[in-house]
Amino acid sequence: MCRIDPSFHNWPGLAMALRGNQISDFPLCNKSEEFLIPFVHYFFVLAGWSLAYFWLRAELAEQAEHRKAMRAQAETLRAELEQLRLQLDPHFLFNALNGVAEEIPEHPAAALEMLRNLSAYLRHSLDGIDHTVVTVSKEVAGLMAYLGVQRARFGNRLHARLDVMPEAAQWRIASFLLQPLVENAVKHGRRDDGLDLRIDIRLSGDTLHVEVENSGALDGTPRPAHRRRPGIGVENVRRRLALHYPDRHAFSLTEIGEHAGDKKVIATLELKGEPCGS
């Protein structure tokens, strides 16, 4: 609606314009439109920027909540991985000390050598206690320390071979993931004519292939009752694989060979990509 300036004197013309619906031809109304059009324009611009601001603020708040939830989930994952990792130390220590106790009566020198190697292994374990992910070379160093303990116990009865592809040495792997498999092979392997143990680690593309082979048989073959269960080590490995490599791993225990003396057990691991929880 137009306001009429009190100083306006062209009343007859205004009346004619009103009758002819030509009010917009007068400069007074044009001035009002010149004011209203920019006002409406800036109003919508300001409203648009306000909506964009509140939308962006809500989006940033949602992203912050998502990051917070992801951090909490990562902390929970790391806590469980560390708990599973630390579970291995007393398990291994229990088995190692039992081995020392078995050797003391008849082979005190071997028992002493076992204790020395056990100290070296535990020192290596303490060095990596805060790391849930390490390189393959560091994991292999732990295996060598463990095998040192077992060589002191079994002497020439343990025939162990460890093959690592050079390209795999710096690949990252969940720490102490292989040690329970090797420990399981030593504990449950056939020792009648000496224990044959082979560890093979290869890298193909972004997939790490691991085989731990030992002479012996799976639970289907008769064996002493106290040696029938794989124990906490293998279950620990399964759980850590599910956390470190969700839907990106394969793990199997198979038996090959037809005759009792030729039977072997192969633990096979396939780990695709980098482990979670690093």
URCORKA-V872824 format. One record per pair of residues at least 6 apart in sequence whose C-alpha atoms are under 7 Angstrom apart, sorted by the first residue. I is the first residue (numbers start at 1). J is the second residue. D is the distance in Angstrom with one decimal. If there is no record, write none. Layout:
((I/J/D) (I/J/D))
This chain:
((2/29/5.7) (17/23/5.5) (24/30/6.4) (74/277/7.0) (77/277/6.7) (78/277/5.7) (81/132/7.0) (81/240/6.7) (82/132/6.6) (84/236/6.5) (100/111/5.1) (100/114/6.6) (103/110/6.7) (103/111/5.4) (104/111/5.5) (110/152/5.5) (110/153/5.9) (111/153/6.8) (113/152/5.7) (114/149/5.0) (114/152/5.1) (114/153/6.2) (117/145/6.8) (117/148/5.8) (117/149/4.9) (118/149/5.7) (120/145/6.6) (121/142/6.7) (121/145/5.0) (121/146/6.1) (124/142/6.5) (132/174/5.8) (132/175/5.3) (132/277/7.0) (132/278/6.3) (133/172/6.6) (133/173/5.6) (133/174/4.4) (133/175/5.0) (133/278/5.4) (134/172/5.5) (134/173/5.6) (134/174/6.2) (134/175/5.4) (135/169/6.7) (135/170/5.2) (135/171/5.4) (135/172/4.3) (135/173/5.8) (136/168/6.6) (136/169/5.0) (136/170/5.8) (136/171/5.7) (136/172/6.0) (136/173/6.1) (137/169/4.8) (137/170/6.3) (139/175/6.3) (139/176/6.4) (143/179/6.0) (151/158/6.3) (157/194/4.2) (157/195/6.0) (158/194/5.8) (158/195/4.9) (158/196/6.3) (159/195/6.0) (159/196/4.9) (159/197/6.0) (160/196/6.1) (160/197/4.6) (160/198/5.7) (161/197/6.3) (161/198/4.8) (161/199/6.2) (162/198/6.0) (162/199/4.7) (162/200/6.1) (163/199/6.1) (163/200/4.8) (163/201/6.3) (164/200/6.0) (164/201/4.8) (164/202/6.3) (165/201/6.2) (165/202/5.2) (165/203/7.0) (167/203/6.6) (168/202/6.0) (168/203/5.2) (172/274/6.4) (173/275/6.2) (174/244/7.0) (174/275/6.3) (177/237/6.3) (180/233/5.0) (180/234/6.5) (181/212/7.0) (181/234/6.7) (182/212/6.6) (184/230/6.6) (185/214/5.7) (188/227/6.3) (189/195/6.4) (189/214/5.9) (189/215/5.5) (189/216/4.8) (190/215/5.4) (190/216/4.4) (195/215/6.2) (196/214/5.5) (196/215/5.4) (197/213/5.7) (197/214/4.5) (197/215/6.9) (198/212/5.8) (198/213/5.0) (198/214/6.4) (199/211/5.7) (199/212/4.6) (199/213/6.5) (200/210/5.7) (200/211/5.1) (200/212/6.6) (201/209/5.8) (201/210/4.6) (201/211/6.6) (202/208/5.9) (202/209/5.1) (202/210/6.5) (203/209/6.0) (206/272/5.9) (206/273/5.3) (207/270/6.5) (207/271/5.4) (207/272/4.3) (207/273/6.1) (208/270/5.7) (208/271/5.0) (208/272/6.4) (209/269/5.8) (209/270/4.8) (209/271/6.6) (210/268/5.8) (210/269/5.0) (210/270/6.5) (211/266/6.5) (211/267/5.6) (211/268/4.7) (211/269/6.4) (212/266/5.6) (212/267/5.1) (212/268/6.7) (213/264/6.8) (213/265/5.6) (213/266/4.4) (213/267/6.3) (214/264/5.6) (214/265/5.5) (214/266/6.7) (215/263/6.2) (215/264/4.4) (215/265/6.4) (216/263/5.5) (216/264/4.9) (216/265/6.0) (217/255/6.3) (217/263/5.8) (217/264/5.9) (217/265/5.8) (218/255/6.3) (218/265/6.6) (219/228/5.7) (241/249/7.0) (244/275/4.9) (244/276/4.6) (244/277/6.4) (245/271/7.0) (245/275/5.6) (245/276/6.4) (248/271/6.3) (248/272/5.3) (249/270/5.4) (249/271/4.7) (249/272/6.1) (250/269/5.7) (250/270/5.0) (250/271/6.9) (251/268/5.6) (251/269/4.8) (251/270/6.7) (252/267/5.7) (252/268/5.3) (252/269/6.9) (253/265/6.8) (253/266/5.7) (253/267/4.6) (253/268/6.5) (254/265/5.6) (254/266/5.3) (254/267/6.6) (255/263/6.8) (255/264/5.6) (255/265/4.5) (255/266/6.3) (256/263/5.6) (256/264/5.3) (256/265/6.5) (257/263/4.4) (257/264/6.4))
